[in-house]
Each structure stands twice: as structure tokens, then as C-alpha cells.
Amino acid sequence: MWTHFRLAPNLVVAQAWLELIQDQGVPCQIWPLDMTKRGVVFTPYQVVVPNDRVHVAGLSVQHA
């Protein structure tokens, strides 16, 4: 199951989070808060990771 990790203000920031987390070996996805705005750049996105990897994602972000 996927769980919320961070909230990004837009798609560009969300993609940066995605790349940072995936580079550390943690699966990651980004979802718009409003699914009807999928692909829209200037809408908030949530960064989600598997709930059993949240602590690993948090550690990898702290050390980046």
C-alpha cells in the first residue's frame, strides 16, 4: 500500500522528489491531489512511497 510522504506545490517539484527518492532505491509515485488535473504542472502533487519504506525514504532524503 502506498502512503503519503511529502506534498509538492507543483509537478516540477514532485518530479524532483520522485527522482531523489528513486535514486536511493525506494519506489515512489506522484499523484495530483485532484485527479482530474493529472499532468497539469501548477497543481499540488503528493509524493507517495510504500508504507513499509517510509522510514528509508526519510533517511535517504536527510542524507541527500
N, C-alpha and C positions, 0 to 999 in steps of 0.2 A: 504494500500500500504506500502511496505517495503522501508526503506530509509537507506542509509549508516550511520553508527555510528562510526566505527573505522576500521583501516586497520591493520591486524596482519601479521607478517612476515612469519608465518607458521601455520600448523594445530594445533599444541600443544598450542600455544599462543591463537589462535582463540577459541579453546575449553575452555580455562581458562576464556576468556572474556564471552563466552556463559554461563558458569556455574555461574559466578559472577552476570551477569545481570539477568538471570532467577531466581536466589536465591532471588532477590529483587522483584520478581513478575512481571517482564517485559518480554513479549515474545521476543525471539531472535532467529536468524538463522545465520549460517555461510555459505558463498558461496566462492568458489575459484574464483580468478579473471579470470582465464582461465578455463572454464567449462569442457574442455577436460581433465583437471588434477584433477578432483574431487577425493578425497581420498588420493591424493599424499601429503605426510607430508611436504616436503620442497618446498612449493609454497605459494605465498601470498594469504590470505583469507580476505574477507571483512566481518565485523560483521554488521548485519543489524537488525533494530528494526522497529516496526510500526511507521509511521511518526507522529502519534498523541501521541507517548510515548517517543520520543527522549529526551525531557526535563527531564522526570522521570528517564530514563536510565542514563543521565548525572549526575543527582543529586545522584543517588544510587552509581555510580562509585566514585564520590567525597567523599562520606561518608564511603566507604569500606576500 
